[in-house]
Amino acid sequence: MKEIVMGFYGIMVILVLSFTNCTSSIGDDPASGSVNRSPVNNSLNWLIPKNEVFDGGPGKDGIPALTNPNLIPISQATYLSPDDLVLGFFEEGVARAYPHRILDWHEIINDDFPSTSVAVIYCPLTGTGIGWDRNLQDGNTTFGVSGLLYNTNVIPYDRLTGTNWSQIALLAVNGDLEGTIPNVVNLIETTWKTWQEMYPNTLVVSNNTGHNRNYSKFPYGDYKTNNNSIFFPISKKDERLPAKERVLAIIGENKVNAYSIELFGNANQLFEDDLEGKDMVIIGNKTKNFIVAFQKKLRDGTMVELSLIEGLGPEILQDANGNKYDAFGNVVSGPKLGQRLLSIPQMMGYWFAWAPFYETVDIFEP
């Protein structure tokens, strides 16, 4: 399978490079490195340069998204190794893990939690994973893989309206919902070992998906480690960091703040920063392989000063008023029990992925 996929993508890169200058551009100026986020209600238009939208090859739903997948306890997840990366989500006592091993082959998993319908959207070519609320203005939907790519990043489509969305731009870019910004459900990307330590009662997606895939193999060869391996053209490069270095990108209206996993040490560290007027804390641990960020503000409007709790358990932060917080910003004990820190859109991804989408990408330096 790997040989077929890699050979196919080699051919596709040649083809798309040949046609790059032969199609018209609809949307932003490709040289600007930014995306027009102004709402436009015109299903025939694209809010991204149309000549930079490439057919990845498998076609619509050729990469099959999963919906309400089989979930198994830790004891049955023998196909996973401790260092395997997963995307995790926790809500109202329910913890679930979505392994890269599965997402590498399916890219989208539609799942339901007590209060949230989530689409876990992952792109193995940009290494970016995030959750979107599946409740749209016209009703509940599921997301599928369109087969299209923009700046080598997945373009999901929603099955309710057929609208195409850009994952990294966080924007509906073509179709009836064009100009809509998705409601983000932040996930935590970390190792399977760390996720188990944080949430020992977690369930995880089974490798019994109903599809014939070799989940023990990465479908794109040495792509993860080869900085020169980018299958499709990107409109802008930024060589301040190695192309495949993993960073947490916190996404504002007009810019991104990037935090390399290499910033953090062998114990939890906390940094303070701001993005477009929002005061934030960023917590990370290189050994445990996770970074997460929150605003320093509760949903009820209370501003808080936050400090670390030693170790990596169900509680990672505390404030001066006796409140303790979990890794999703929930107050799990203290006078503000039931409150939650305001989140801000964020996802881990390869360094090279951000410059094509955002005009300004600032690298955090302590």
Secondary structure by P-SEA (a helix, b strand, c coil): caaaaaaaaaaaaaaaaaaccccccccccccccccccccccccccccccccccccccccccccccccccccccccccccccccbbbbbbbcccbbbbbcaaaaacccbbbbcccccccccccccccccccccccccccccbbbbbcccccccbbbbbbcccbbbbbcccccccccccccccccccccccccaaaaaaacccbbbbbccccccccccccccccccccccccccccccccccccccccccccccccbbbbbbcccccccbbbbbbccccccbbbbbbccccbbbbbccccccbbbbbbbbccccccccccccccccccccccccccccccccccccbbbbbccccccccccbbbbbcc
